[in-house]
Amino acid sequence: MEALLKTYFLILKINILIYALTPLLFLMMTGGIPLVLSVLVKSYTEIKRKNIEFEKHPHLS
């Protein structure tokens, strides 16, 4: 019984890993990783810039 449970949890872990990695694999296959990275960097720098502007001019909010 215990061996069965261990096997079940192992399969469950593998399934969770597969589900987590599938979007990444799909992105890699379509060459979308650079796209995603550029979007993340763009949004991050945008947020940073807005924060800096806000600190300079807090009365504008």
C-alpha positions as CSV (number, residue, x, y, z in Angstrom):
1,M,0.0,0.0,0.0
2,E,2.8,2.4,0.9
3,A,4.7,1.7,-2.3
4,L,1.5,2.4,-4.2
5,L,1.1,5.8,-2.5
6,K,4.8,6.7,-3.1
7,T,4.4,5.8,-6.8
8,Y,1.2,7.8,-7.0
9,F,2.8,10.9,-5.5
10,L,5.8,10.5,-7.8
11,I,3.5,10.4,-10.8
12,L,1.6,13.5,-9.4
13,K,4.9,15.4,-9.1
14,I,5.9,14.5,-12.6
15,N,2.5,15.6,-13.9
16,I,2.8,19.0,-12.1
17,L,6.3,19.5,-13.6
18,I,5.0,18.7,-17.1
19,Y,2.1,21.1,-16.7
20,A,4.4,23.8,-15.4
21,L,7.0,23.3,-18.2
22,T,4.6,22.9,-21.1
23,P,4.1,26.7,-21.7
24,L,7.8,27.2,-21.5
25,L,8.5,24.5,-24.0
26,F,5.8,25.9,-26.3
27,L,7.4,29.3,-26.1
28,M,10.8,27.9,-26.8
29,M,9.5,26.0,-29.9
30,T,7.9,29.2,-31.2
31,G,10.9,31.3,-30.3
32,G,8.9,33.4,-27.9
33,I,11.3,33.5,-25.0
34,P,13.1,36.6,-26.3
35,L,9.7,38.2,-26.9
36,V,8.5,37.4,-23.3
37,L,11.8,38.7,-21.9
38,S,11.7,41.9,-23.9
39,V,8.1,42.5,-22.7
40,L,9.1,41.9,-19.1
41,V,12.1,44.2,-19.3
42,K,10.0,46.8,-21.0
43,S,7.2,46.7,-18.4
44,Y,9.8,46.7,-15.6
45,T,11.6,49.7,-16.9
46,E,8.3,51.5,-17.5
47,I,7.3,50.9,-13.9
48,K,10.7,52.1,-12.7
49,R,10.4,55.2,-14.8
50,K,7.0,56.0,-13.5
51,N,8.2,55.5,-9.9
52,I,11.1,57.9,-10.5
53,E,8.7,60.5,-12.0
54,F,6.4,60.1,-9.1
55,E,9.2,60.6,-6.6
56,K,10.2,63.8,-8.4
57,H,6.6,65.1,-8.7
58,P,4.5,63.6,-5.9
59,H,1.9,66.3,-6.3
60,L,0.9,65.0,-9.8
61,S,-0.8,61.9,-8.6
